[in-house]
């Protein structure tokens, strides 16, 4: 089980499954030339809404997918904080740094969770939380082409070690970044011009580092912790020349979100004193070889683009037959087996889709450790469940939730909850209402009710199962880069 309480994502182009929020339409993100007054939406409103909206980037330290699992230093911290205040998370991805402040003030996000350097200029726009990292800004430069054949002192002679030597050099940075501000200050300090190139508005910092490595540009700047991580990917770059003293890195909130800022500061202060924080920090910044393996994997969306698992081709073909978005089926398989074809449960379920052998045989399928066989039997059962619920739940998106819940708990327990919902005047065609009675089936009053045929059920698991799958589906849809649609089941 992935977590308590599913996170639905705020995305730019996704038709989402989550019922709590209307999915936003595609928008062109630009920085407004006119100052936007921040909306009045503080902690109490966020808790009432039930979700915290986060502006974040898709990067190896921010937020990414690895082998079907959401990861990232910022993501892991935000996940813990959201549990602390009892809300879900919604994510808005953007690479346009200047626009993030407008998005924050408009209410599209409640927190900017980039690796933002705290500067005086930015303090005029936002309120910064307590720092969670301190880092120097480092020059990212390429080693000589034949660096492997050179001795260390020979390499050193060809690298910039004194910031004075940046005079006349072109250094590429993102517009409105603290790096550009620092380079302007450095130019003033040394009394000569550094050529600051701010022409990569939609490019991430990690992409600029890659451009240095492949020779597209000669120099960029990065915070030390990000530079060090990327130096494990690109062995031909050097990140040892600082151009600043240590600076505070923090999250940002609206200036009028005083209560949110206060609780974040208290939480960060406590969190930094716990083992959990150091586990998270070390996971991304102190174990470079392990982190490199994660990020450079074929199943990290940062490098692979749209791969989730080794079985994507099978999953896509099966999903097409089901008329489902393939990423939804992938999310279900991750929840069932974490893509392990040899997985076995305590109840005897086997394979990617965790089918019981007897159920597989009922659909004419044996050897459920075979990925194709497992998908075939799982899809057959999903089709059966779709036919079962089709007349009872006409809406295909709602029916998807009933299918997932029934796949986990058995359709009988879900049908009992359906009848209880109808008896107590709820809307039995809405999963969220039926799920409440599914949870009540562990109480005598409800599992002994005359309309209940399948008795007692400790049914937190199927309710959480549905939430977890929809949460992962939203994550995959945001990060894999294809628009998500669940088409009407035929």
Buried (B, 14 or more C-beta within 10 A) or exposed (E): EBBEBBBBBBBBBBBBBBBEBEBBEEEEBEBEEEEBEBBEBBBEBBBEBBBBBBBBBBBBBBBBBBBBBBBBBBBBBBBBBBBBBEBBBBBBBBBBBBBBBBBBBBBBBBBBBBBBBBBEEBEEBBBBBBBBBBBBBBBBBBBBEEBEEBEEEEBEEBBBBEBEEBBEBEBBBBBBBBBBBBBEEBBEEBEEEBBBBBEBBEBBBBBBBBBBBEEEBBBBBBBBBBBBBBBBBBEBBBBBBBBBEEBBBBBBBBBBBEBBBEBBBEBBEEBBEEEEBEEBBEBBBEEBEEBBEBBBBEBBBBBBEEBBBBBBEBBBBBBEBBBBBBBBBBBBBBBBBBBEBEBBEEEEBBBBBBBBBEBBEBBEBEEBBBBBBBBBBBBBBBBBBBEBBBEEBEEBBBBBBBBBBBBBBBBEBBBBBBBBBBBBEBEBBBBBBBBBBBBBBEEEEBBEBEBBEBEBBEBEBBBBBBBBBBBBBBBBBBBBEBEBEBEEBE
